Amino acid sequence: MSEQPYTGAGDPRVAALRVEEFAFPGPLRDRLVGAVLSGAKTSTTGLLAEYEREGEPLPTVGTRGAVVDSEGRIVAVTETTGVRVVPLGEVDLRHALDEGEGYASVAEWRAGHERFWHGAELRAALGDPAFTVDDTTAVVLERFRLVADLR
């Protein structure tokens, strides 16, 4: 028996899902959500420090999430297919490419992520105006698949 498709944000199954926010609301989130919806983005990276600060459990394989856009609307459902916690210096090319942001190398991927992680918004969210990353910083590498496009 196949699972019934999600019918949109009003579907009670969607309302019960963990909220998935890519970056902060604005142009970057809009690009990332667009990449999820197009299928180009099948991985994402978070700082373990963010999970710890927010007291949020790490995603687990099979977890489904409600992807929100910059307006706070639920636009998609994803399902986690893999999770690894590794030092930043061990992020591999496959993961960087699968983030769907057009990076051609791990160095490009890392430079883009460091700009975000060293930005004022993230430092404020972490409560550390001097926060920085290095090769030993623990990152959460999550792989996922698009389950439903709710636009």
N, CA, C and O of each residue as an XYZ file, in Angstrom:
604
protein
N       0.853     -1.177      0.000
C       0.000      0.000      0.000
C       0.897      1.238      0.000
O       1.799      1.347      0.831
N       0.658      2.164     -0.919
C       1.507      3.341     -0.993
C       1.010      4.438     -0.049
O      -0.172      4.518      0.287
N       1.958      5.273      0.363
C       1.642      6.379      1.251
C       0.845      7.433      0.502
O       1.120      7.701     -0.668
N      -0.124      8.025      1.149
C      -0.905      9.102      0.547
C      -0.018     10.325      0.378
O       0.795     10.614      1.256
N      -0.152     11.050     -0.729
C       0.677     12.240     -0.936
C       0.316     13.345      0.069
O      -0.823     13.445      0.527
N       1.305     14.156      0.389
C       1.043     15.325      1.226
C       0.207     16.297      0.412
O       0.426     16.463     -0.788
N      -0.752     16.939      1.068
C      -1.670     17.818      0.349
C      -1.357     19.296      0.531
O      -2.018     20.135     -0.082
N      -0.391     19.634      1.337
C      -0.019     21.032      1.538
C       0.200     21.343      2.991
O       0.179     20.452      3.840
N       0.413     22.623      3.284
C       0.730     23.052      4.642
C      -0.397     22.738      5.620
O      -0.137     22.562      6.810
N      -1.658     22.661      5.144
C      -2.778     22.351      6.026
C      -2.905     20.882      6.368
O      -3.699     20.515      7.234
N      -2.140     20.040      5.705
C      -2.148     18.603      5.967
C      -1.613     18.384      7.389
O      -0.503     18.826      7.686
N      -2.365     17.717      8.277
C      -1.902     17.540      9.658
C      -0.560     16.806      9.753
O       0.186     17.000     10.713
N      -0.254     15.966      8.762
C       1.039     15.279      8.781
C       2.177     16.272      8.563
O       3.266     16.093      9.110
N       1.940     17.313      7.776
C       2.954     18.344      7.535
C       3.139     19.184      8.793
O       4.266     19.495      9.178
N       2.033     19.549      9.429
C       2.096     20.382     10.636
C       2.903     19.704     11.747
O       3.487     20.384     12.590
N       2.935     18.386     11.751
C       3.648     17.641     12.796
C       5.148     17.485     12.509
O       5.891     17.007     13.366
N       5.592     17.881     11.319
C       6.993     17.685     10.937
C       7.915     18.730     11.545
O       7.503     19.840     11.880
N       9.163     18.342     11.674
C      10.221     19.256     12.093
C      10.389     20.324     11.002
O      10.385     20.004      9.813
N      10.534     21.576     11.404
C      10.705     22.668     10.446
C      12.149     22.683      9.960
O      13.087     22.636     10.756
N      12.311     22.749      8.646
C      13.635     22.817      8.014
C      13.824     24.213      7.461
O      13.118     24.623      6.540
N      14.778     24.948      8.021
C      15.092     26.293      7.562
C      16.501     26.295      6.994
O      17.456     25.950      7.690
N      16.630     26.679      5.740
C      17.937     26.783      5.108
C      18.372     28.242      5.203
O      17.725     29.124      4.638
N      19.465     28.496      5.918
C      20.002     29.844      6.127
C      18.949     30.711      6.829
O      18.010     30.201      7.441
N      19.127     32.020      6.727
C      18.186     32.975      7.304
C      17.258     33.454      6.187
O      17.626     33.385      5.014
N      16.049     33.943      6.534
C      15.154     34.446      5.497
C      15.861     35.497      4.635
O      16.595     36.345      5.142
N      15.624     35.423      3.330
C      16.227     36.374      2.404
C      16.719     35.681      1.154
O      16.361     34.531      0.900
N      17.535     36.365      0.372
C      17.968     35.830     -0.924
C      18.677     34.473     -0.843
O      18.452     33.619     -1.700
N      19.529     34.255      0.170
C      20.215     32.968      0.266
C      19.206     31.854      0.518
O      19.259     30.819     -0.146
N      18.293     32.043      1.457
C      17.281     31.007      1.703
C      16.475     30.752      0.439
O      16.199     29.602      0.099
N      16.101     31.809     -0.253
C      15.310     31.634     -1.472
C      16.051     30.782     -2.495
O      15.450     29.916     -3.132
N      17.357     31.020     -2.659
C      18.151     30.216     -3.601
C      18.231     28.765     -3.141
O      18.093     27.847     -3.950
N      18.454     28.555     -1.843
C      18.601     27.191     -1.329
C      17.288     26.415     -1.435
O      17.284     25.249     -1.828
N      16.195     27.048     -1.093
C      14.891     26.381     -1.206
C      14.601     26.071     -2.672
O      14.078     25.000     -2.981
N      14.929     26.978     -3.566
C      14.759     26.720     -4.993
C      15.561     25.514     -5.444
O      15.092     24.719     -6.259
N      16.785     25.374     -4.909
C      17.630     24.228     -5.259
C      17.051     22.927     -4.702
O      17.146     21.883     -5.348
N      16.454     22.980     -3.512
C      15.783     21.791     -2.960
C      14.624     21.400     -3.871
O      14.472     20.232     -4.231
N      13.814     22.381     -4.238
C      12.628     22.107     -5.050
C      12.980     21.609     -6.442
O      12.228     20.830     -7.028
N      14.116     22.049     -6.979
C      14.519     21.599     -8.320
C      15.204     20.237     -8.289
O      15.398     19.611     -9.330
N      15.571     19.779     -7.086
C      16.293     18.517     -6.960
C      17.804     18.672     -7.011
O      18.529     17.687     -6.872
N      18.294     19.899     -7.209
C      19.742     20.132     -7.268
C      20.397     20.013     -5.901
O      21.562     19.629     -5.807
N      19.674     20.334     -4.856
C      20.217     20.307     -3.491
C      19.728     19.052     -2.775
O      18.535     18.899     -2.515
N      20.662     18.159     -2.461
C      20.322     16.923     -1.750
C      21.186     16.730     -0.508
O      21.179     15.661      0.102
N      21.932     17.773     -0.138
C      22.716     17.729      1.097
C      22.777     19.125      1.678
O      22.567     20.115      0.977
N      23.064     19.193      2.954
C      23.204     20.462      3.655
C      24.187     20.279      4.796
O      24.458     19.158      5.225
N      24.709     21.377      5.275
C      25.702     21.353      6.347
C      25.290     22.304      7.451
O      24.918     23.449      7.193
N      25.356     21.826      8.675
C      25.101     22.674      9.833
C      26.248     22.567     10.807
O      27.025     21.613     10.766
N      26.350     23.531     11.670
C      27.359     23.484     12.728
C      26.807     22.697     13.906
O      25.678     22.930     14.338
N      27.595     21.773     14.425
C      27.168     21.042     15.616
C      26.881     22.031     16.742
O      25.980     21.811     17.551
N      27.640     23.113     16.794
C      27.440     24.136     17.831
C      26.036     24.738     17.782
O      25.483     25.094     18.823
N      25.453     24.857     16.591
C      24.089     25.381     16.476
C      23.083     24.419     17.114
O      22.198     24.835     17.863
N      23.231     23.143     16.809
C      22.338     22.138     17.404
C      22.456     22.163     18.922
O      21.449     22.133     19.629
N      23.693     22.218     19.421
C      23.918     22.208     20.863
C      23.338     23.451     21.515
O      22.691     23.353     22.558
N      23.555     24.617     20.923
C      23.053     25.876     21.501
C      21.531     25.869     21.573
O      20.952     26.342     22.552
N      20.878     25.333     20.541
C      19.415     25.325     20.494
C      18.808     24.120     21.212
O      17.587     24.029     21.338
N      19.651     23.189     21.685
C      19.149     21.995     22.343
C      18.355     21.120     21.398
O      17.446     20.401     21.813
N      18.704     21.187     20.122
C      17.983     20.454     19.082
C      18.682     19.128     18.791
O      19.901     19.105     18.616
N      17.934     18.022     18.735
C      18.575     16.749     18.393
C      19.024     16.752     16.935
O      18.447     17.438     16.092
N      20.050     15.982     16.661
C      20.499     15.835     15.283
C      19.429     15.102     14.485
O      18.697     14.279     15.035
N      19.337     15.394     13.198
C      18.396     14.632     12.374
C      18.821     13.169     12.337
O      19.992     12.842     12.530
N      17.870     12.313     12.090
C      18.166     10.886     11.959
C      17.596     10.403     10.624
O      16.669     11.000     10.077
N      18.159      9.330     10.122
C      17.695      8.767      8.855
C      16.208      8.438      8.984
O      15.767      7.825      9.957
N      15.457      8.859      7.982
C      14.009      8.630      7.966
C      13.203      9.803      8.489
O      11.989      9.852      8.290
N      13.863     10.764      9.164
C      13.162     11.945      9.667
C      12.668     12.776      8.495
O      13.403     13.005      7.534
N      11.443     13.221      8.575
C      10.894     14.099      7.544
C      10.810     15.512      8.088
O      10.578     15.723      9.278
N      11.002     16.478      7.196
C      10.977     17.878      7.597
C      10.141     18.717      6.658
O      10.014     18.413      5.472
N       9.571     19.781      7.207
C       8.785     20.741      6.443
C       9.698     21.912      6.098
O      10.110     22.662      6.983
N      10.014     22.068      4.819
C      10.896     23.142      4.353
C      10.088     24.427      4.251
O       9.026     24.467      3.630
N      10.623     25.493      4.885
C       9.943     26.787      4.831
C      10.739     27.765      3.978
O      11.969     27.732      3.938
N       9.998     28.640      3.294
C      10.638     29.665      2.480
C      10.856     30.928      3.318
O      10.614     30.918      4.525
N      11.301     31.990      2.699
C      11.593     33.229      3.424
C      10.358     33.882      4.026
O      10.467     34.697      4.942
N       9.178     33.526      3.513
C       7.925     34.072      4.047
C       7.357     33.197      5.161
O       6.303     33.504      5.717
N       8.058     32.101      5.488
C       7.577     31.198      6.524
C       6.566     30.178      6.032
O       5.984     29.443      6.830
N       6.352     30.130      4.715
C       5.407     29.158      4.143
C       6.075     27.798      3.995
O       7.246     27.717      3.624
N       5.343     26.742      4.280
C       5.839     25.387      4.061
C       5.700     25.081      2.580
O       4.598     25.089      2.033
N       6.838     24.810      1.932
C       6.825     24.619      0.478
C       7.234     23.214      0.043
O       7.084     22.855     -1.125
N       7.751     22.421      0.981
C       8.207     21.082      0.600
C       8.335     20.196      1.833
O       8.377     20.668      2.969
N       8.394     18.910      1.568
C       8.705     17.914      2.600
C       9.938     17.160      2.123
O      10.010     16.716      0.977
N      10.907     17.024      3.024
C      12.112     16.252      2.730
C      12.226     15.097      3.712
O      11.583     15.083      4.762
N      13.059     14.128      3.345
C      13.335     12.995      4.233
C      14.844     12.816      4.326
O      15.528     12.740      3.305
N      15.359     12.750      5.539
C      16.789     12.560      5.765
C      17.189     11.158      5.351
O      16.563     10.179      5.758
N      18.242     11.061      4.531
C      18.732      9.764      4.064
C      20.118      9.424      4.611
O      20.595      8.302      4.440
N      20.764     10.384      5.266
C      22.081     10.136      5.847
C      22.512     11.298      6.718
O      22.180     12.450      6.438
N      23.250     10.997      7.771
C      23.766     12.024      8.679
C      25.155     11.604      9.133
O      25.372     10.467      9.552
N      26.092     12.543      9.043
C      27.444     12.316      9.561
C      27.883     13.575     10.305
O      27.565     14.692      9.897
N      28.608     13.384     11.389
C      29.249     14.501     12.079
C      30.737     14.316     11.863
O      31.313     13.300     12.253
N      31.358     15.315     11.233
C      32.780     15.232     10.892
C      33.453     16.570     11.168
O      32.776     17.592     11.271
N      34.780     16.575     11.289
C      35.493     17.851     11.352
C      35.363     18.556     10.003
O      35.337     17.903      8.960
N      35.284     19.867     10.020
C      35.136     20.647      8.794
C      36.186     20.289      7.751
O      35.895     20.267      6.555
N      37.380     20.014      8.192
C      38.464     19.668      7.278
C      38.266     18.357      6.539
O      39.037     18.048      5.630
N      37.245     17.568      6.905
C      37.005     16.273      6.260
C      35.794     16.266      5.322
O      35.400     15.206      4.834
N      35.204     17.431      5.066
C      34.070     17.478      4.134
C      34.577     17.110      2.746
O      35.595     17.629      2.289
N      33.861     16.213      2.082
C      34.310     15.696      0.786
C      33.620     16.393     -0.380
O      32.610     17.074     -0.203
N      34.172     16.214     -1.562
C      33.674     16.862     -2.768
C      32.235     16.457     -3.076
O      31.438     17.310     -3.469
N      31.881     15.198     -2.913
C      30.513     14.756     -3.204
C      29.508     15.564     -2.388
O      28.495     16.023     -2.917
N      29.792     15.735     -1.098
C      28.877     16.501     -0.247
C      28.791     17.945     -0.741
O      27.698     18.500     -0.855
N      29.940     18.550     -1.034
C      29.961     19.943     -1.496
C      29.163     20.107     -2.784
O      28.395     21.060     -2.913
N      29.329     19.207     -3.728
C      28.589     19.274     -4.988
C      27.095     19.095     -4.771
O      26.284     19.789     -5.385
N      26.731     18.160     -3.893
C      25.322     17.840     -3.664
C      24.573     18.931     -2.896
O      23.351     18.865     -2.759
N      25.302     19.935     -2.395
C      24.616     21.069     -1.762
C      23.889     21.910     -2.808
O      23.071     22.761     -2.458
N      24.181     21.679     -4.084
C      23.417     22.305     -5.156
C      23.600     23.798     -5.302
O      22.737     24.477     -5.858
N      24.709     24.322     -4.810
C      24.940     25.763     -4.882
C      25.925     26.138     -5.982
O      26.308     27.302     -6.106
N      26.335     25.156     -6.782
C      27.204     25.444     -7.909
C      28.688     25.427     -7.607
O      29.498     25.835     -8.440
N      29.052     24.960     -6.428
C      30.477     24.889     -6.103
C      31.139     23.799     -6.933
O      30.560     22.736     -7.155
N      32.368     24.074     -7.390
C      33.111     23.107     -8.203
C      34.198     22.416     -7.402
O      34.803     21.455     -7.878
N      34.454     22.897     -6.180
C      35.514     22.309     -5.352
C      35.147     22.457     -3.885
O      34.288     23.261     -3.522
N      35.806     21.674     -3.051
C      35.603     21.786     -1.611
C      36.070     23.157     -1.133
O      35.453     23.744     -0.244
N      37.145     23.671     -1.710
C      37.652     24.991     -1.306
C      36.609     26.085     -1.568
O      36.408     26.958     -0.724
N      35.942     26.043     -2.736
C      34.879     27.015     -3.034
C      33.725     26.860     -2.046
O      33.214     27.843     -1.510
N      33.325     25.614     -1.816
C      32.238     25.327     -0.879
C      32.577     25.884      0.499
O      31.753     26.536      1.140
N      33.801     25.616      0.942
C      34.185     26.053      2.285
C      34.218     27.574      2.372
O      33.756     28.134      3.366
N      34.747     28.253      1.367
C      34.798     29.713      1.397
C      33.388     30.295      1.506
O      33.164     31.236      2.268
N      32.446     29.747      0.754
C      31.069     30.215      0.822
C      30.450     29.983      2.186
O      29.754     30.850      2.715
N      30.700     28.822      2.751
C      30.153     28.512      4.075
C      30.824     29.333      5.160
O      30.163     29.752      6.111
N      32.110     29.570      5.040
C      32.780     30.399      6.046
C      32.236     31.822      6.030
O      32.095     32.436      7.088
N      31.924     32.359      4.843
C      31.311     33.698      4.787
C      30.005     33.700      5.588
O      29.734     34.643      6.333
N      29.210     32.662      5.437
C      27.948     32.573      6.169
C      28.194     32.389      7.666
O      27.615     33.100      8.487
N      29.055     31.433      8.017
C      29.289     31.136      9.432
C      29.979     32.279     10.175
O      29.813     32.412     11.388
N      30.731     33.085      9.484
C      31.415     34.220     10.114
C      30.586     35.504     10.012
O      31.035     36.572     10.430
N      29.381     35.394      9.459
C      28.511     36.557      9.308
C      27.869     36.981     10.627
O      27.757     36.192     11.565
N      27.457     38.228     10.674
C      26.875     38.798     11.896
C      25.618     38.052     12.349
O      25.412     37.864     13.548
N      24.765     37.622     11.391
C      23.525     36.938     11.784
C      23.806     35.634     12.513
O      23.202     35.357     13.549
N      24.724     34.830     11.977
C      25.000     33.557     12.631
C      25.719     33.771     13.950
O      25.407     33.118     14.945
N      26.673     34.678     13.961
C      27.380     34.952     15.220
C      26.394     35.414     16.290
O      26.522     35.029     17.452
N      25.413     36.235     15.913
C      24.395     36.672     16.872
C      23.543     35.485     17.332
O      23.228     35.367     18.516
N      23.172     34.608     16.393
C      22.366     33.432     16.746
C      23.111     32.518     17.712
O      22.501     31.887     18.575
N      24.428     32.449     17.562
C      25.250     31.619     18.450
C      25.597     32.337     19.746
O      26.081     31.716     20.692
N      25.351     33.642     19.793
C      25.692     34.415     20.986
C      27.190     34.618     21.144
O      27.680     34.788     22.260
N      27.918     34.601     20.035
C      29.377     34.722     20.075
C      29.833     35.618     18.918
O      29.987     35.140     17.794
N      30.050     36.914     19.184
C      30.424     37.834     18.107
C      31.778     37.551     17.478
O      32.103     38.115     16.433
N      32.573     36.686     18.098
C      33.895     36.353     17.556
C      33.955     34.923     17.023
O      35.042     34.414     16.751
N      32.790     34.260     16.870
C      32.775     32.863     16.439
C      33.531     32.698     15.130
O      33.405     33.510     14.214
N      34.314     31.637     15.061
C      35.036     31.301     13.847
C      35.134     29.786     13.729
O      34.949     29.065     14.709
N      35.423     29.318     12.538
C      35.585     27.886     12.303
C      37.009     27.613     11.858
O      37.720     28.498     11.381
N      37.411     26.337     12.033
C      38.696     25.878     11.522
C      38.531     24.415     11.118
O      37.422     23.882     11.162
N      39.615     23.771     10.730
C      39.535     22.380     10.255
C      38.930     21.417     11.274
O      38.408     20.368     10.895
N      38.993     21.758     12.564
C      38.511     20.836     13.599
C      37.060     21.091     14.014
O      36.503     20.322     14.796
N      36.447     22.150     13.506
C      35.067     22.466     13.875
C      34.138     21.338     13.439
O      34.157     20.921     12.281
N      33.329     20.849     14.371
C      32.394     19.757     14.063
C      31.213     20.281     13.249
O      30.552     21.245     13.637
N      30.958     19.626     12.109
C      29.827     19.975     11.257
C      28.939     18.754     11.064
O      29.398     17.612     11.108
N      27.660     19.025     10.850
C      26.667     17.979     10.633
C      26.360     17.954      9.143
O      25.835     18.919      8.588
N      26.692     16.848      8.509
C      26.436     16.674      7.079
C      25.176     15.836      6.931
O      25.138     14.668      7.320
N      24.157     16.444      6.369
C      22.874     15.755      6.203
C      22.576     15.584      4.724
O      22.710     16.520      3.936
N      22.171     14.381      4.362
C      21.697     14.088      3.009
C      20.190     13.902      3.113
O      19.682     13.407      4.119
N      19.485     14.304      2.065
C      18.028     14.185      2.092
C      17.492     14.012      0.684
O      18.204     14.189     -0.305
N      16.223     13.662      0.625
C      15.536     13.572     -0.657
C      14.248     14.372     -0.552
O      13.665     14.500      0.525
N      13.814     14.905     -1.682
C      12.561     15.650     -1.736
C      11.422     14.633     -1.792
O      11.375     13.786     -2.684
N      10.515     14.728     -0.836
C       9.360     13.828     -0.772
C       8.146     14.472     -1.434
O       7.391     13.803     -2.140
N       7.960     15.775     -1.205
C       6.793     16.457     -1.756
C       7.095     17.919     -2.004
O       7.697     18.589     -1.166
N       6.677     18.408     -3.152
C       6.716     19.834     -3.498
C       5.324     20.355     -3.215
O       4.368     19.935     -3.867
N       5.186     21.254     -2.262
C       3.867     21.722     -1.811
C       3.499     23.105     -2.351
O       2.539     23.721     -1.889
N       4.253     23.578     -3.311
C       3.924     24.905     -3.866
C       2.630     24.869     -4.644
O       2.202     25.892     -5.178
